[in-house]
Amino acid sequence: MRKILSIILFISLTAGLSAQQGTKGERSAVRQGNKAYQEQRYEVAAEHYKAAEKENPSSKEASFNLANTYYKQHLWDEALQEYQRYITLENESPEKLSAAWANMGNTFLKKKAEESSKAKTTPQQGAEGQRQEDNLKLTMEAYKNALRLNP
């Protein structure tokens, strides 16, 4: 009886660990993406993270890292979309959610600054000014959400 319980316990532990870590292909793609990211090869890193997401669409790590990669490439809209996707996936860690909201705030701020510098070179239209103001409001809301989750 004791032997059977030990076997059942072992099987349940290994099944739980493998479910937690994701698929082998996903983990490999994330590791390759992390290596490319550290080498500042952001386009290559993004491709690996996309492959990891294709392997496991609910991969939180791939989603968060892909958003960071888009940020590094100044692809603000893509980064914001991926951070939003990550926020819908993450349901366990307020600290990680807070980090995603803070990164969204940084992204909105960078996007606003870029639009502002473009507006200086061309005559500013009413809609452009409104969009910059909206980005500033979204920046503040994202930072507030980050602080609410992790003061």
FENHUTA-V656001 format. One record per run of one state. SS is the DSSP state (alpha for helix, beta for strand, coil for the rest). FROM is the first residue (numbers start at 1). TO is the last residue. If there is no record, write none. Layout:
{{SS FROM TO} {SS FROM TO}}
//
This chain:
{{coil 1 1} {alpha 2 21} {coil 22 23} {alpha 24 38} {coil 39 41} {alpha 42 55} {coil 56 59} {alpha 60 72} {coil 73 75} {alpha 76 89} {coil 90 93} {alpha 94 121} {coil 122 125} {alpha 126 149} {coil 150 151}}
//
